[in-house]
Amino acid sequence: MNFVTVSGITYAVMIFIAILISMTLHEAMHGYMSYWLGDRTAKDLGRLTLNPLKHIDPFMTIILPISLAMFGLPPFGGAKPVPFNPRNVKWHEYGAALVALAGPLTNLVLAFISYGLYFVFFFNQASLIGSFLQVSVWVNLSFFVFNMIPIPPLDGSRVFYAFAPESIQKAMDYMETVVGVFLVYVAILFFGSYLATFMNGAMLNILRLFHAFFSLF
């Protein structure tokens, strides 16, 4: 999928809109899944909403991903985590894993839909809508791949936690409690180039699967 050339300002606006949509739905789905599984924490704190102002983190949601995208790197980032109590959800660790998966899978579905619309209506055509759909695919795949990395407190760590041995679970509890999001910042700062290479490879493989699927019709 080759990106249509657009001006810097237009491109930045497209990225900003795509990020707002993708991260708002990402965080909202965490909340809805936890509520569906029996935990009211997100609802009681007003996080069961599609209002992006409730979910945005200025650095992780806006500054970091847009800056990365403007340099041609995968625009990974995050938002304000939707709080939930793992003790209140059904199926305990497995329920918590479902809550974690809800966000990244939402991004994967958004990327799939965006690619499908682009493939059917705008493939190899220069248009602003087609360009936005490409940006939407790129942004959503970036957030999906990044958040599925099993580093606390990213969503992938919660999924890995559910199936990990108790000794590893204790280590992950310590990392998330003591180090928290600082570990993500360290990973970005010191291993950013390796992270970008990994993400680009993963995203390319997913794009190939998307293309193969829609080429069947």
N, C-alpha and C positions, 0 to 999 in steps of 0.2 A: 504494500500500500504506500504509494508515493504522495507526500503531502503537497497540496496546491500552495503555491507561493502567495502569501498575503503580507501586508505591511506589518511592521513591528507593533504598532498600536493595536491594529485589528487583531493580530495574533494574540497579544496579551489579554485583550478583552475576551476573546474566545476561551482562552485558558481559564481566566477568572470565572466566567459563567459556568464552564464545565466543572470546575472544582467546586463551586457553590452547590451545584446540583448533585454531584457525585458524593460529596462529603456530608451534605445534609441528609440524603437518603441513607448513606452508610451508617451514620450515627443514629438516625431515627429507627432503623431496622434493628439495631442492637436493643434499643429500648422496647420496641414492640415485641421482639422475641422474648426478652426477659419477662415482660408483662404477661405474655401468652403462657409462659412456663411458671407463672405464679408469683413473681416478684414485682412489687409496686414501687420500688425505689425510684425508678426513672419517672414514673407517672407523678409521684408525690413531689418530685423536684422540678416538674414542668418540662421534662426532656422528651416527652412523647409528642413531638411537634415537628412540622416541616419548616419552621421558622429558622433560617440559617444563622441568625444572630445568636440563637441559643447554643449553637454547636461550634462556631468558628473559634479557632485559636489563631490570633493574628500572625504569629510566626510560622507555625506548622501547617496551617491551612492556606495562607495567602503568600507570605513572603518567600518561604523556602521553595514550594513547588513552582511558583511562577519564575523565580530566579533560576532554578534548575532548567525549566523548560526553555527559557530565553537563551540558555547556553547549549541547547540541543540535548540535554540530559533527561532521563525519565523524571517526570515531576512528582516524585513521591513526597509524602508528608502525612499529616494527620489532623485531628480535630480534638475538641474537648471530649475526653472519654465519657460516654454515658454511664453513670454509676449504676451498679446493680449488686445485690447481695447473693453470692453463689450458694449460700446456705438456704435461701428461700426458693430457688428454682427446682423444678422436678429433675430427677435423675442426677442431682449433685454435679460432680465434675463433668459428666457427659452433657448435662443441661447447660452448664457454663460454656462448654465447647460449642454448643449450638448457638448460644448468644454471641460468642466471638465470631463464629462463621457467618452469621447473618449479615454483618457489615461487608466483608470482602466479597461474599457471593453476590450481594447486591451490585457491587461494582462490576463483577464479571458479567452479570446479566445485562447491565447497562451497556457495557462494551459490546456484548453480543448483539443487542438490539441496534446500537449505533452502527456497527459494521454491516448488519443486514440491510438497514436503510440506505447506507452508502453504496453497498454492492448492487442493490436493486435499482436505485434511482440516480446515483451520481458517479458511478464507476467511470474513471477516466474523463470526467467532465469538470471543467473549472467553474466552481460556483462557491459562494459564501456558505451556503447550507452544507454543501459537500465537504468543504474545508472544516466547518464546525463539527460535523459528524466524525471526521478523521481525528480531530483534536479530542473529541469525547471518547473515542476508542482508546487513544493513547493515554489520556488522563486516567480513565477508569482501569485500564490494565495495569498502569503504574501503581495505583493505589491497591489493587488486588494483590499483585505480586509482593509489593513492599509489606503490606500488613499481614501476609501469610508467612513471613519470615519468623521462625520460632525464637525470637529474642524478646524477653519481657520488657515492656508491657504490651508488645504488639499482639494482634489477634491470634496469629499463628502459635504463639507461645501457650495461649489458653487451650488451643486444640491439642498441641503436643503434651501439655500437662495432664490432660485427661487419660492419656494412654501411657504415661511415663511411670517408671518404678518410683516407689516412695522416696528413695534417696535423692533422685533427680527432682522430684516435686519439692522437697524441702529446700534444695539449692535454688530452685526457681522462685520459691516464696521469698527467700532471703534477697535474691537479686531484685525482685519487683518491689519489695518493701524498703530496702536500704538504698538501692541504686536508682530504681524506677526509670523514668524517661531519660535520665542522664546517660544511661547505657546506649540508647538509640543515638543520642547526639555524638557520643564517642565513636560509634560505628560509622556514622556519616562523616565525621571529621577525619578519621584516620583510615577508613577503608572505603571511602566514597567511590573511588574509581573502580574497585573490585565489585562494589555493590551495583554500580551502574552497568558494568559488563554483564553481571549475572542477570540483572533485571531485563536488560535489552535482549539477552538470549531467551529468557523465559517468555517475554512478551512476543518475540518473533515466532516462537513455536506455537503459542496460543493463536496468533494471527493466522498461521498456516492451517490450523484446525478450523478456524472460522471460515477461511476461504474455501477449504475443501468441502465443508458442510454446505455452504451456499452455492457452490459450483455444481452440486448434485441436482439443483432445480432449474 
